[in-house]
């Protein structure tokens, strides 16, 4: 990769997050992400290649990811009996 390509990729990675990255971070499926988006629980994504790739601006979606993360942790604690 050329230095200029590396810098462009680095800027992209700082500005945007993909559904795959969100799925890995939260340990959820990509369909779960798209379900939440369609239900209005996530902001609309930027789609590429006829919805094959969904990306969001990190700053815009981060509060939604943190809220979902908190919900997942609370559900896990309840299921395991931890408080």
C-alpha positions in Angstrom: 0.0 0.0 0.0 1.3 3.4 -0.9 1.8 5.9 1.9 -1.0 8.1 0.5 -3.3 5.1 0.4 -2.4 4.3 4.0 -3.2 7.8 5.1 -6.5 7.8 3.3 -7.4 4.4 4.9 -6.5 5.7 8.3 -8.7 8.8 7.9 -11.5 6.6 6.7 -11.2 4.3 9.7 -11.2 7.3 12.1 -14.3 8.8 10.5 -16.5 5.7 9.6 -17.4 2.4 11.1 -18.9 -0.6 9.2 -21.6 -3.0 10.3 -19.0 -5.7 10.5 -17.0 -3.7 13.0 -20.1 -3.0 15.0 -21.0 -6.7 15.0 -17.5 -7.7 16.2 -17.5 -5.1 18.9 -20.9 -6.1 20.3 -20.8 -9.8 19.4 -24.0 -9.5 17.4 -24.9 -10.4 13.9 -25.0 -8.0 10.9 -28.7 -8.9 10.4 -29.3 -7.8 14.1 -27.7 -4.4 13.2 -29.9 -4.0 10.1 -33.0 -5.0 12.1 -32.3 -2.2 14.7 -31.6 0.3 11.9 -35.0 -0.5 10.2 -36.7 -0.4 13.6 -35.3 3.2 14.1 -33.0 2.2 16.9 -29.9 3.1 14.9 -29.4 6.0 12.5 -29.6 5.4 8.8 -26.4 4.1 7.3 -24.5 5.1 4.2 -24.9 2.1 1.9 -22.6 1.0 -0.9 -23.1 -1.6 -3.6 -26.9 -2.0 -3.2 -26.9 -2.4 0.6 -24.0 -4.9 0.6 -21.9 -2.6 2.7 -23.3 -0.3 5.4 -21.2 2.4 7.1 -21.9 5.1 9.6 -20.0 8.2 10.7 -18.4 7.1 14.0 -19.4 10.3 15.9 -23.0 9.9 14.9 -23.5 6.2 15.8 -21.2 5.9 18.8 -23.9 6.9 21.4 -26.3 4.3 19.9 -23.5 1.6 20.1 -22.7 2.5 23.7 -26.5 2.3 24.6 -26.8 -1.1 22.9 -23.6 -2.2 24.6 -25.1 -1.3 28.0 -28.3 -3.2 27.2 -26.3 -6.3 26.2 -24.3 -6.1 29.4 -27.4 -5.6 31.6 -29.1 -8.6 29.9 -26.0 -10.7 30.4 -25.8 -9.8 34.1 -29.5 -10.6 34.6 -29.1 -13.9 32.9 -26.1 -14.9 34.9 -27.4 -13.5 38.2 -24.6 -10.9 38.5 -25.4 -7.4 39.7 
